[in-house]
Amino acid sequence: MALRLTLLASSRSSSVLDVRFADSRSLDAAGWDEVKRAGPSLSHLAAAELRYCSPSVRCRETAHALSLTPVAQPALRDCDMGRWSGYTLREIAAREPQAVQAWLADPRSAPHGGESLMTFIQRIGGWLDTRPVNDGSWIVAVTEPGVMKAAVCYVLKAPPKAYWQIDAQPLSVVTFSGRVGDWSLSLEN
């Protein structure tokens, strides 16, 4: 048997129109309501041998609301967006349109002074590949949607531009199974 690793995207901390880079806000009312409604269908996640979360407030709150008692993992933090942190894409595009175009077009670009998309995907892949490999064990991590997208790119060995084609909705779940460098993506119902 292989290691099984399930990622759960955190609940929301803002409306879609107000999504900010490196959003450090708490869950909003809609986010708390989502977790409460989804709780029964996600309660099985508490059976995992190891439970982690991204260090953000919304990931910790989502995990605790689901009684997962996670350990925060700094390696699971969202992409470092440098000086763009706290702003929406619309706000940055109005101020730095050429920088935004460069960032979206080139996965090695980091005009904001933080991590490039390529570096971010590699960091998340490195975390996946350093999980304890005990056959049959199960790990659950509540993460930022971006972390989930980066993990999917890494596992599928997809080109970094595929990151922009993945939509990780709040409380969505993806499970990987395998070992270092040999992961498979599992679709569950």
C-alpha positions in Angstrom: 0.0 0.0 0.0 1.0 3.6 -0.6 0.8 6.7 1.4 -2.6 8.5 1.0 -2.6 12.3 1.3 -5.8 14.3 1.2 -5.8 18.1 0.7 -8.9 20.1 1.7 -9.1 23.7 0.5 -10.0 26.2 3.4 -13.3 27.8 3.6 -13.6 31.4 2.4 -12.5 34.6 4.1 -14.0 37.0 1.5 -16.2 37.2 -1.5 -14.7 36.1 -4.8 -14.4 39.8 -5.9 -12.4 40.6 -2.8 -9.8 37.8 -2.9 -6.5 39.2 -1.9 -2.9 37.9 -2.3 -1.7 36.5 1.0 -5.1 37.0 2.5 -4.6 36.8 6.3 -8.2 37.5 7.3 -10.4 35.2 9.4 -13.3 33.2 7.9 -16.2 35.4 7.0 -19.8 34.6 7.9 -20.3 32.7 4.6 -17.1 30.7 5.3 -18.2 29.7 8.8 -21.6 28.7 7.4 -19.9 26.6 4.7 -17.8 24.7 7.2 -20.8 24.1 9.4 -22.9 22.7 6.5 -20.0 20.6 5.1 -18.9 19.3 8.5 -20.9 16.0 8.5 -19.6 15.1 5.0 -16.0 15.9 6.0 -16.0 14.4 9.5 -14.2 11.2 8.2 -11.1 13.4 7.7 -10.5 13.3 11.4 -9.5 9.6 11.1 -6.3 10.5 9.4 -3.1 9.5 11.3 -1.5 12.9 10.6 -3.4 16.2 10.3 -1.7 19.4 9.0 -2.8 22.9 7.9 -1.4 25.9 6.2 -0.4 28.5 8.8 -3.0 31.1 7.7 -5.9 32.0 10.0 -8.6 30.8 7.6 -6.9 27.3 7.3 -6.4 27.0 11.0 -10.1 28.0 11.6 -11.4 25.6 9.0 -9.4 22.7 10.4 -10.4 23.5 14.0 -14.1 23.8 13.0 -13.8 20.3 11.6 -12.2 19.0 14.8 -9.0 18.0 12.9 -6.6 19.4 15.5 -3.9 20.1 12.9 -0.2 21.0 13.1 0.5 24.2 11.2 3.1 23.6 8.5 5.1 26.7 7.3 5.9 24.9 4.1 2.2 24.8 3.2 1.9 28.6 3.2 0.5 30.3 0.1 2.7 31.7 -2.6 4.8 34.6 -1.3 3.5 37.5 -3.3 6.0 40.1 -2.0 4.8 43.7 -2.3 1.5 42.5 -3.8 0.4 40.9 -0.5 -2.9 42.2 0.7 -4.1 43.5 -2.7 -6.5 42.1 -5.2 -5.4 41.2 -8.7 -7.6 44.0 -10.0 -5.8 46.6 -7.8 -2.4 45.4 -8.9 -3.3 45.3 -12.5 -4.4 48.9 -12.4 -1.1 49.9 -10.8 1.4 47.5 -12.5 -0.2 46.2 -15.7 3.0 45.1 -17.4 4.3 43.4 -14.2 1.0 41.4 -14.0 1.3 40.4 -17.6 4.9 39.2 -17.1 3.8 37.3 -14.0 0.9 35.5 -15.7 3.0 34.7 -18.9 6.2 33.5 -17.3 6.2 31.0 -14.5 9.8 31.9 -13.6 8.8 35.6 -13.2 8.4 37.2 -9.7 7.9 41.0 -10.4 6.3 41.3 -7.0 9.6 40.4 -5.3 8.2 37.1 -3.8 8.2 33.6 -5.1 7.8 32.7 -8.8 5.0 30.3 -9.7 7.7 27.7 -10.5 9.4 28.1 -7.1 6.0 27.9 -5.4 5.0 24.6 -7.2 8.5 23.1 -6.4 8.2 24.1 -2.7 4.8 22.4 -2.4 6.1 19.3 -4.3 9.1 19.2 -1.9 6.7 19.1 1.0 4.7 16.2 -0.6 7.9 14.3 -1.2 9.1 14.6 2.4 6.0 13.1 4.0 6.6 10.0 6.2 6.1 6.9 4.0 4.4 4.3 6.1 2.4 2.0 3.8 -1.2 2.5 4.3 -1.0 5.7 6.4 -3.2 8.7 5.7 -2.4 12.3 6.0 -4.9 15.2 5.8 -3.9 18.9 5.3 -6.2 21.9 5.2 -4.5 24.3 2.7 -4.9 27.5 0.7 -6.6 26.9 -2.7 -3.3 27.9 -4.3 -1.4 25.2 -2.4 -3.9 22.6 -3.7 -3.5 23.9 -7.3 0.3 23.8 -7.0 0.1 20.2 -5.6 -2.0 19.1 -8.5 0.5 20.6 -11.0 3.4 18.8 -9.2 1.7 15.4 -9.0 0.5 15.4 -12.6 3.9 16.8 -13.7 1.9 19.4 -15.6 3.5 22.5 -17.0 3.3 25.4 -14.5 0.9 27.3 -16.8 -1.7 24.5 -16.0 -1.9 26.2 -12.5 -4.1 28.9 -14.1 -6.6 26.3 -15.4 -7.3 24.6 -12.0 -10.2 25.9 -9.9 -10.0 25.0 -6.3 -13.3 26.0 -4.6 -13.6 26.4 -0.9 -13.8 23.0 0.9 -12.9 21.1 -2.2 -10.9 17.9 -1.7 -8.2 16.1 -3.7 -6.4 12.9 -2.6 -3.0 11.7 -3.8 -1.5 8.3 -3.2 1.9 7.0 -3.8 5.5 7.7 -2.7 8.3 10.2 -3.3 8.2 11.2 -6.9 5.5 8.7 -7.8 2.1 10.2 -7.0 -1.3 9.5 -8.4 -4.4 11.7 -8.2 -7.6 10.1 -6.9 -11.0 11.5 -7.7 -13.5 10.6 -4.9 -17.2 11.1 -4.4 
